[in-house]
Amino acid sequence: MKPTERSHPKMLCIFSEDTHIKPH
């Protein structure tokens, strides 16, 4: 767990969407 995720929980949501759009 990174502190960034806790500091920016919304970023996690955006990151999740990016993963959905970009199947890496």
C-alpha positions as CSV (number, residue, x, y, z in Angstrom):
1,M,0.0,0.0,0.0
2,K,1.4,3.4,-1.0
3,P,0.7,6.6,0.9
4,T,-0.4,8.2,-2.4
5,E,-3.4,5.9,-2.5
6,R,-4.4,7.0,0.9
7,S,-3.7,10.6,0.1
8,H,-5.5,10.4,-3.2
9,P,-8.2,7.7,-3.0
10,K,-9.8,9.3,-6.1
11,M,-6.6,8.7,-8.1
12,L,-7.1,5.0,-7.5
13,C,-10.5,5.2,-9.2
14,I,-9.0,7.0,-12.1
15,F,-6.2,4.5,-12.3
16,S,-8.7,1.7,-12.3
17,E,-10.5,3.2,-15.2
18,D,-7.2,3.6,-17.1
19,T,-6.5,-0.1,-16.5
20,H,-10.0,-0.9,-17.9
21,I,-9.3,1.3,-21.0
22,K,-5.7,0.1,-21.4
23,P,-5.5,-3.7,-20.8
24,H,-1.8,-3.7,-19.7
